[in-house]
Amino acid sequence: MADSLTFAAVGGAHPHAFNQIGILLGAGARCAGFYDDDPAVTAAVITRYPGMDTALSLDRLLDDPHIDLIVNTVRHDRRAALGIEAMRRGKDTLCAKPGFTTLAQLDEARRVQAQTGRRYWVYFSERLASRATVKALDLVRAGRIGRVVQTLGFGPHRLFGGNQRPDWWFDSAQHGGILNDLASHQIDQFLIFTGSQNAEIASAQIGTARFREYPGFEDFGDLVLRSDSAAGYIRVDWLTPDGLPTWGDVRLMLIGTEGSIEARKNIDLDGRAGTDHLLVVDQRGVERVSCDDVELPFARQMIADVRDRTDTALPQAHCFTVCELALRAQASAVRLSFAG
Amino acid sequence: MADSLTFAAVGGAHPHAFNQIGILLGAGARCAGFYDDDPAVTAAVITRYPGMDTALSLDRLLDDPHIDLIVNTVRHDRRAALGIEAMRRGKDTLCAKPGFTTLAQLDEARRVQAQTGRRYWVYFSERLASRATVKALDLVRAGRIGRVVQTLGFGPHRLFGGNQRPDWWFDSAQHGGILNDLASHQIDQFLIFTGSQNAEIASAQIGTARFREYPGFEDFGDLVLRSDSAAGYIRVDWLTPDGLPTWGDVRLMLIGTEGSIEARKNIDLDGRAGTDHLLVVDQRGVERVSCDDVELPFARQMIADVRDRTDTALPQAHCFTVCELALRAQASAVRLSFAG
């Protein structure tokens, strides 16, 4: 297994755990075990992965020298402590988003990451697991729409689908807030698509429009970003209507000096079937670009980064910048009243 | 003609003049004449409307007691003076947008409008001439998507199409700026769709991303609005690529507590033919709502308002509030650098 990677997965606080386990197994990595202190969560993981070893303690997994990486999907506010401890014990870590719930956690992770040289990745799946988004980035980098002037990112989500949400979800300190959670995807995309190293938060707003029975929970948020080269706008919400046949009509819209791109990641409303709809308008016409053959390179690149100590899959500095902007947007957000 | 209306049209600084003349003639109004001090503009109007009387001076039109209303499409920065003079001479006025280029003009128009009881309308055609938008408002007022949480309005435009732009277009004082010009449409829609009397400007940005040869001209702008009940985001630009088969992929997206609406006003990219595409998602499903039979009531209502001194077509206070927000957004906008 010298060329591949061995990981353990810790925490099933969110079904995102399965996505991360899935991409690693799909890329040839080996899972040495799963740990969660909730037996119900562990039982659900065994149902999904019947061969999964769930007998080992967290300490045994963290101390096992054959384990390279900890997949970290514990509760939002506990994620940093686990990721930092994993780095201290010589392991890389791949978190679900949000990577942090406080700036103090981020500061400590940056410090320990620099000391140990281990990696603290956050899986920004709305780019890294989205064929339309990966393809859009290829087109942008090839100059198809000129310089990117603005990115627009919409991340609507369904609050209650097949799964109910745990109690901690509705506690602002434990959840960390809507901008820090959902908008981190779109902040990642803003920086990547515009080639910006950092950004200024021009405006940030949060509010509870529909789910007022949960006062510690925000179901709407938006923010404006700007960098030296481009502008960005992000809207996220938990207001996906029940009638939408997917969890959210997630979109990325790019305005360039020579064209525009719209990625309809999950659904093309009353249009074509399937996912990953990519519409390009340039100086010559309108084109629907197929994303069928697009590779999602993240897991492969990350496994190589773990092995070779390179920084290709999701550069560490970029990852921390995204988390910092998400935390700062959340902390500075104006609360909307949504009266009426 | 007791039941109808007689108007004169002044200024052909923008093809918008034809739109306003067209809706009035279509609603049964009579045009008493056209005036522009540029013979080339007058010649173009005669080509379009061969029977148009272009022999009368501006003063003769403004003093004619049989003329009820002045259609006002002179240069942006001259519009207020003409509209105010029309009101002083006992006439209502229907401007193209922008209605004003300075807050001082708006203040004077408010004062004279209150004194004279005449009307100063601005033709927000991206709502009033858009069947999909009129239908969307019907659906919202019928409660189809619950309370409106946010409006998103995108107003991309093509800078150079069949017509070149006059020199004054690229002078910021004469043009008045992108947010004051284009975003006034979306500000109107924010207030109307959310039922807000007014709004706060949370963020405003402008910049010149592509057409840098015109330093007094902005080709990108955006702003964030909030009211007691809702949030709004607006992006406008002059970056429509040549390959788009219309002047702009103008959209309105509404998020409600019980559903969402997307109006693709001019084009459904690689989708259905024609204009006025209205997509509704609610708790039951996704529906494409036909706009074929939608009436555009603005001209009919305005003619009745002129006759009956009612305030139904575009309430005067609302119209001035839109103009004020557009002027304030423009004046407070942060300039983006778009380096690179």
Chai-1 contact restraints between the chains, C-beta under 6 A:
chainA,res_idxA,chainB,res_idxB,connection_type,confidence,min_distance_angstrom,max_distance_angstrom,comment,restraint_id
A,V149,B,A209,contact,1.0,0.0,6.0,A-B,restraint_1
A,V149,B,F220,contact,1.0,0.0,6.0,A-B,restraint_2
A,A202,B,S203,contact,1.0,0.0,6.0,A-B,restraint_3
A,S203,B,A202,contact,1.0,0.0,6.0,A-B,restraint_4
A,S203,B,S203,contact,1.0,0.0,6.0,A-B,restraint_5
A,S203,B,V224,contact,1.0,0.0,6.0,A-B,restraint_6
A,A209,B,V149,contact,1.0,0.0,6.0,A-B,restraint_7
A,A209,B,T257,contact,1.0,0.0,6.0,A-B,restraint_8
A,R210,B,T257,contact,1.0,0.0,6.0,A-B,restraint_9
A,F220,B,V149,contact,1.0,0.0,6.0,A-B,restraint_10
A,V224,B,S203,contact,1.0,0.0,6.0,A-B,restraint_11
A,R226,B,L336,contact,1.0,0.0,6.0,A-B,restraint_12
A,D228,B,S337,contact,1.0,0.0,6.0,A-B,restraint_13
A,D228,B,A339,contact,1.0,0.0,6.0,A-B,restraint_14
A,S229,B,A339,contact,1.0,0.0,6.0,A-B,restraint_15
A,S229,B,G340,contact,1.0,0.0,6.0,A-B,restraint_16
A,A231,B,L336,contact,1.0,0.0,6.0,A-B,restraint_17
A,Y233,B,Y233,contact,1.0,0.0,6.0,A-B,restraint_18
A,L239,B,I255,contact,1.0,0.0,6.0,A-B,restraint_19
A,P241,B,G259,contact,1.0,0.0,6.0,A-B,restraint_20
A,P241,B,V281,contact,1.0,0.0,6.0,A-B,restraint_21
A,P241,B,D282,contact,1.0,0.0,6.0,A-B,restraint_22
A,P241,B,Q283,contact,1.0,0.0,6.0,A-B,restraint_23
A,D242,B,Q283,contact,1.0,0.0,6.0,A-B,restraint_24
A,G243,B,V281,contact,1.0,0.0,6.0,A-B,restraint_25
A,G243,B,D282,contact,1.0,0.0,6.0,A-B,restraint_26
A,G243,B,Q283,contact,1.0,0.0,6.0,A-B,restraint_27
A,G243,B,R284,contact,1.0,0.0,6.0,A-B,restraint_28
A,G243,B,G285,contact,1.0,0.0,6.0,A-B,restraint_29
A,L244,B,V281,contact,1.0,0.0,6.0,A-B,restraint_30
A,I255,B,L239,contact,1.0,0.0,6.0,A-B,restraint_31
A,T257,B,A209,contact,1.0,0.0,6.0,A-B,restraint_32
A,T257,B,R210,contact,1.0,0.0,6.0,A-B,restraint_33
A,G259,B,P241,contact,1.0,0.0,6.0,A-B,restraint_34
A,L269,B,L279,contact,1.0,0.0,6.0,A-B,restraint_35
A,L269,B,V286,contact,1.0,0.0,6.0,A-B,restraint_36
A,D270,B,L279,contact,1.0,0.0,6.0,A-B,restraint_37
A,D270,B,V286,contact,1.0,0.0,6.0,A-B,restraint_38
A,D270,B,R288,contact,1.0,0.0,6.0,A-B,restraint_39
A,G271,B,G271,contact,1.0,0.0,6.0,A-B,restraint_40
A,L279,B,L269,contact,1.0,0.0,6.0,A-B,restraint_41
A,L279,B,D270,contact,1.0,0.0,6.0,A-B,restraint_42
A,V281,B,P241,contact,1.0,0.0,6.0,A-B,restraint_43
A,V281,B,G243,contact,1.0,0.0,6.0,A-B,restraint_44
A,V281,B,L244,contact,1.0,0.0,6.0,A-B,restraint_45
A,D282,B,P241,contact,1.0,0.0,6.0,A-B,restraint_46
A,D282,B,G243,contact,1.0,0.0,6.0,A-B,restraint_47
A,Q283,B,P241,contact,1.0,0.0,6.0,A-B,restraint_48
A,Q283,B,D242,contact,1.0,0.0,6.0,A-B,restraint_49
A,Q283,B,G243,contact,1.0,0.0,6.0,A-B,restraint_50
A,R284,B,G243,contact,1.0,0.0,6.0,A-B,restraint_51
A,G285,B,G243,contact,1.0,0.0,6.0,A-B,restraint_52
A,V286,B,L269,contact,1.0,0.0,6.0,A-B,restraint_53
A,V286,B,D270,contact,1.0,0.0,6.0,A-B,restraint_54
A,R288,B,D270,contact,1.0,0.0,6.0,A-B,restraint_55
A,L336,B,R226,contact,1.0,0.0,6.0,A-B,restraint_56
A,L336,B,A231,contact,1.0,0.0,6.0,A-B,restraint_57
A,S337,B,D228,contact,1.0,0.0,6.0,A-B,restraint_58
A,A339,B,D228,contact,1.0,0.0,6.0,A-B,restraint_59
A,A339,B,S229,contact,1.0,0.0,6.0,A-B,restraint_60
A,G340,B,S229,contact,1.0,0.0,6.0,A-B,restraint_61
